[in-house]
């Protein structure tokens, strides 16, 4: 697991994209902003659900830094 990525995201207040498997086996993509970490879980704001959630590290299948999406209106 990429705990280094999560620590860096927490320190720098950056969001992370994760692929998460819930307890019932449902897999979803989430963008999260980490609030707090424990050795086995993340407490984070889930942008998909618009609420704080707890994510077990063992259920995070993959993770990467959130990429900025550029549109033509942002490019001058």
C-alpha positions in Angstrom: 0.0 0.0 0.0 1.2 3.5 -0.8 1.2 4.9 2.8 3.8 7.4 1.7 1.4 8.9 -0.9 -1.3 9.2 1.8 1.0 10.9 4.3 2.2 13.3 1.7 -1.4 14.0 0.6 -2.4 14.7 4.3 0.6 17.0 4.9 0.1 18.9 1.6 -3.7 18.8 1.7 -3.9 17.2 -1.8 -6.6 14.8 -2.9 -6.1 11.2 -3.9 -7.9 9.0 -6.4 -8.5 5.5 -5.0 -10.2 2.3 -6.2 -12.0 0.9 -3.1 -13.7 -2.4 -2.4 -16.5 -2.1 0.2 -17.2 -4.8 2.8 -19.9 -6.2 0.5 -17.5 -6.5 -2.4 -18.7 -3.5 -4.4 -15.8 -1.7 -6.2 -15.8 2.0 -6.8 -13.5 4.9 -7.8 -13.3 7.7 -5.2 -11.5 11.0 -4.9 -10.7 11.7 -1.3 -9.1 14.4 0.8 -7.5 12.8 3.8 -8.3 14.2 7.3 -6.5 11.7 9.5 -4.6 8.4 9.2 -4.3 5.4 11.6 -2.2 2.3 11.0 -5.1 0.5 9.3 -7.5 3.2 8.0 -8.0 6.6 6.5 -10.5 9.2 7.7 -11.3 11.3 4.6 -13.7 13.5 2.9 -15.2 11.5 0.0 -15.9 13.9 -3.0 -18.2 11.3 -4.6 -20.5 10.9 -1.5 -19.9 14.5 -0.3 -19.3 13.3 3.2 -16.6 12.1 5.6 -15.9 8.4 5.4 -13.6 5.8 6.9 -11.6 3.7 4.4 -9.8 0.6 5.5 -6.3 0.5 4.0 -6.7 -3.2 3.3 -9.7 -2.4 1.1 -7.9 0.2 -1.1 -7.0 -1.7 -4.3 -5.1 1.1 -5.9 -4.3 4.8 -5.4 -2.7 7.7 -7.2 -2.5 11.5 -6.8 -5.5 13.3 -8.3 -4.6 14.8 -11.6 -5.7 18.3 -12.6 -8.0 18.4 -15.6 -7.2 21.2 -18.0 -9.8 22.6 -20.2 -9.4 25.1 -23.0 -11.0 27.8 -20.9 -8.2 27.5 -18.4 -5.4 27.8 -20.9 -4.6 31.4 -21.9 
